[in-house]
Amino acid sequence: MYDGPGACGVFRAFQGWTSMSDTCPTEGTLKIYPLIKELTAYTMMRPLFREKQSRAELPREEYLSASNWELDFETSRFPNSPIARSQEYNDETHPHLELGRTMISIPRVKPGDQAWWHGDMIHSVESMHKGKGPSAVLYIPAVPLTPQNVDYIRDQKRLFMEGRPAPDFPGGVGESQFVGRGKMEDIESIEGKQAMGLEPFDVSGQLTPGERHILEQANKVLGF
């Protein structure tokens, strides 16, 4: 929502991770709010309403009742959306989501299992870890080929060749002075090199007009 430090510079169609451990609910796994349509509508509408009486004055059901809320066209409040940070949610600022009972844990995952969820979906990690082992994952989102993402690949390619941090990360010399740091020749597959902008995308196969257009555009941006 704001161009804050550390904000993601690519379009992610889905958030995702790959599990590195055997993890069940209550063992520090992922929790999500599954009602994406309702969440989106509520997020957009929430700044336009304010409570008439506080939660301290009313029972919970009466506090959440539509009769206790009125239109607010006078202020510019956007609840729990701090400058330079992501939109945040809790029971105080977004009470109708009832996060205490609507956030659900994903089923058991084993090493190699993947979890994917909508980029606008509320997600969190369980606050308590009652398991005996670690809950470890690799965050690997789904990043489709779009003009915005191609621009990121172009900038990332240059920084990778210099051994410096990628665009979304703090600057500095990074690993540029390291002996044995990762280089182009360490990426063995053609797909890996294409993902890093080091090889052109193949436009010779059976492609839709849209696929061919974005691949050709990407190759041009990447200097091929």
N, C-alpha and C positions, 0 to 999 in steps of 0.2 A: 504494500500500500504506500510505503514511503521508500525513497531511494536511500536506504540506510546502509551503514557499513556492514559488510558481511552478507548482504542480501544476494540471493541467487540471480545470476545474470542470464540464465538460460530458461527457455520454456520447458517445463516438465509436464508431459501428458499425464503421467502417474508418478506418485512417490513410490519408492520400492526399496526393499532390502533382501539380502540373501542371508539366511541363518547360518551361523557357524557352530551352533550348539543345539542340544536337545532341550527345548524349553516349553513348559506348559503354562496355562493361566495360573496366576499367583506367583510366578517365578520371574518377574521382571520383563514380561513380554509386552507386545504392542496393544494399545487400546485405541479404538476408533469410535467416532460418532457416525452411525451408518446412514442417517437421514439427510442426504446431501441436498435435496431440493428444499426441504424445510429449513435447513441450516442457512442456505444461501438467501432465501427470502427473509428470514429473521435477521440476518446480518445487515441486509439492506434497509429493513424497516426499523430496526432498533433505535437508530439515532432520532427518529421522528416521533418517538413517544417518551413520556416520562410518567413516573408514578405519582399518584395523588397522595397516597399514604404510604409510609415506609413499611418494610417488612416487620419492624419492631412493633408496629401498631396493630397488625392484623394477623390472623391465622394464615398459614401458607396458601390455602386454596383461595381465600378472599384476596390475598395480596396479588396472586397471579391472575385473578379474574379480569376480564376485559373492562369491567366497570371501574377498576382501580387505575386505569391507564388513560391518558389523554394525549392528544396531538401536541407536539412541541415544535413550533415553527419559529421560535424566538431565539433559541440558542444554537450554537455550532458544536455542541457536544457530540463526540463520537466515542461511545463507551469503550474503555479499555483498548484504545488504539493509540498507544504512545508514539510520539514522533521518533522516526529512525528505527522503529522496531515493528515486528509483525503484529497483526491483529491477535489479541488474546481473549480468552473466554473464561469466565468463572460464574459461580452461582450469584455473585453480587451484581455483576454488570449485565449478565444475560440469564436471568433466572428462569425464563420459560423453557430453556433447553434442558433443564433438570439434569445436569451433567453427572450428578452423583449416581443416578440410576440408568442413564441412557448410554454412557460410555461402556463399550463391551470389549472384552479381551478376545484376541484371535485364538483359534484352536492350537493344539500342540504342533510345534514345528521341530524338524530334525535338521542336521547339517545338510545344506544344499537346497532346502525348501525356500521358496520365495514368497513374499507377501507384497501385494500391490494395492494402493488405495488412491482415490481421487486427490489431486493436489490441493483442492479447497476444503478437504474434509478435516475436521478436528482430529488430531491424533496426539497420543501421549504414551509415556511408558508407565507401567504400573508403579505406584508409589512404594509398594512393599515387595521385597524379593524373599519368598519363603523357601526357595529351592536350595539345593546343596551345591549346584554347579554354576558356572558363569552363564550369563545371557548375552551372547555376543552376536553381532550382525555386521554385515558390510552394506552400507547405504549405496544403492545403485539404482537411481531413478530411470524412468523411461524418457528419453530425450529424442524426440523426432527431429527430422531434418526440416528446419524452417529457416527463413531468412535471418531471424534473430539468433538462432543457434549456430548458423554458419558463420556469422560475424564473430561469435564467441570462439568457435573453432579456429578461425583465422588468427585472432589475438592470442589464443592459447598456444597455437603452433609456434609462433614467434618466441614466446616466453619459454616454452619447453626446449626449443633449440638453444636458448641462452642459459638454461638451467635455473630459471627464476620462477617464482610462484605464479599460478594461473590467475586470470583476471579477477576472479571473485575473492581472492585471498590477499592478505596484507603483502605489500611490496617488499623490496629489499633484494639482497643478493641471492637469497634462497640457497640452492645447492650448486650454484654456478662455479664455486671454487672447490667442490668436492671431487675427490679422485674416485672414479668408478661409478659416477652418477648415471642414471638412465639416459640413453641416447636413442636416436632413430633406429640404429642397427639392432637395438635390443628388442624391437617390436617385430616379431617374426611373421605374423599373419597379414594378409592383404587387408582383411577387414579391420584389424587393429590400426594399421597405418591410415586407412581411410577415415576411421573415427577420429584420429588425431590430426587430420588434414595434411598428411604426408604423402598420400597417393590420391590420384583423381578417382572420382566415382565412375563406374561403368555405365554408359548410356546406350550400349549396343543391344541390350536384351529387349524382351517384350515388356514395354512399359506403357502406362497410361500417359496421356498428354501432360497431366499434372505432375506425375513422377518424373518424366523426362525434363520438364521445365525446371523443377527445383534442383535436380541433379546437375543440369547444365549451369544453372545459376550458381550453385555451390562451387563447381569447378572453376568458374570465372572468378568468384570472390577469393578462392584459395590460390589463385595464380596459375591454374593449369589451362 
